[in-house]
Amino acid sequence: MSSLLHIFWSLLCLEGQHLLSLSLSLSLSLSLSHTHTHSLTHTHTHTMHA
């Protein structure tokens, strides 16, 4: 029973690492695209005001 739990735990840890790296890269790309869109919108609004 304990060995099965150990295998499950090790699998969970491996999967967790994979998910962590995946979510990290996803959030990084999201933040990059968000910053890009934000700068574009900011420039647009600035041009509209001027």
C-alpha positions in Angstrom: 0.0 0.0 0.0 2.8 2.4 1.0 4.7 1.6 -2.2 1.7 2.4 -4.3 1.3 5.7 -2.5 5.0 6.4 -3.1 4.7 5.7 -6.8 1.6 7.9 -7.0 3.4 10.7 -5.1 6.5 10.5 -7.3 4.2 10.7 -10.4 2.4 13.6 -8.9 5.7 15.4 -8.2 6.8 14.8 -11.8 3.5 16.0 -13.2 3.5 18.9 -10.9 6.9 20.0 -12.1 5.7 19.7 -15.7 2.6 21.7 -15.0 4.6 24.3 -13.1 7.0 24.9 -15.9 4.1 24.9 -18.4 2.1 27.5 -16.4 5.2 29.5 -15.8 5.9 29.8 -19.5 2.2 30.5 -20.2 2.1 33.3 -17.7 5.3 34.7 -19.0 4.0 34.8 -22.6 0.7 36.2 -21.3 2.4 39.0 -19.4 4.5 39.8 -22.4 1.5 40.0 -24.8 -0.4 42.0 -22.1 2.5 44.5 -21.8 2.6 44.8 -25.6 -1.1 45.4 -25.9 -1.0 47.8 -23.0 1.7 49.9 -24.6 -0.2 49.9 -27.9 -3.4 51.1 -26.2 -1.5 53.7 -24.2 0.1 55.1 -27.4 -3.3 55.1 -29.1 -5.0 57.0 -26.3 -2.1 59.4 -26.1 -2.4 60.1 -29.9 -6.2 60.6 -29.5 -5.6 63.2 -26.7 -3.0 65.0 -28.7 
